[in-house]
Amino acid sequence: MVSAFSMSPRLGFGMLPKPIEYVGVLPFFINVEMPKSSYQGEQVGIRVSVFNYMTTDVEALVCSAALIAKFVHVELNGIVRSYNPRTSFGDHQFFIYIKAQDAAVSMCRLCP
């Protein structure tokens, strides 16, 4: 909700007669967090957060295109096995369910 007033030397004092309802966020969007650069052989973490600010639950498919990299899978609760982690190549798809007014996070690590 927005309520506002203004003052002008020419027009005087002004005020909104009643508050205005304002939506300041997108109803459904993603945010990708990753380093801006990396070195050859370095393991890079990527976090994809999917936000659902709609009034209904949403099922979404998060796809990552094939890269010249190996994926190191992040297991339940963000755990990555340090000895012999689960890895794979190629395109990856993550099916996620996002409740209304909530967010879901998908994580992976890349080894270029």
Secondary structure in CASP SS format (residue, H / E / C, confidence):
PFRMAT SS
TARGET T0000
AUTHOR 0000-0000-0000
METHOD secondary structure of the structure
MODEL  1
M C 1.00
V E 1.00
S C 1.00
A C 1.00
F E 1.00
S E 1.00
M E 1.00
S E 1.00
P C 1.00
R C 1.00
L C 1.00
G E 1.00
F E 1.00
G E 1.00
M E 1.00
L C 1.00
P C 1.00
K C 1.00
P C 1.00
I E 1.00
E C 1.00
Y C 1.00
V C 1.00
G C 1.00
V C 1.00
L C 1.00
P C 1.00
F E 1.00
F E 1.00
I E 1.00
N E 1.00
V E 1.00
E E 1.00
M C 1.00
P C 1.00
K C 1.00
S C 1.00
S C 1.00
Y C 1.00
Q C 1.00
G C 1.00
E C 1.00
Q C 1.00
V E 1.00
G E 1.00
I E 1.00
R E 1.00
V E 1.00
S E 1.00
V E 1.00
F E 1.00
N E 1.00
Y C 1.00
M C 1.00
T C 1.00
T C 1.00
D C 1.00
V E 1.00
E E 1.00
A E 1.00
L E 1.00
V E 1.00
C E 1.00
S E 1.00
A C 1.00
A C 1.00
L C 1.00
I C 1.00
A C 1.00
K E 1.00
F E 1.00
V E 1.00
H E 1.00
V C 1.00
E C 1.00
L H 1.00
N H 1.00
G H 1.00
I C 1.00
V C 1.00
R C 1.00
S C 1.00
Y C 1.00
N C 1.00
P C 1.00
R C 1.00
T E 1.00
S E 1.00
F C 1.00
G C 1.00
D C 1.00
H E 1.00
Q E 1.00
F E 1.00
F E 1.00
I E 1.00
Y E 1.00
I E 1.00
K C 1.00
A C 1.00
Q C 1.00
D E 1.00
A E 1.00
A E 1.00
V E 1.00
S E 1.00
M E 1.00
C E 1.00
R E 1.00
L E 1.00
C E 1.00
P C 1.00
END
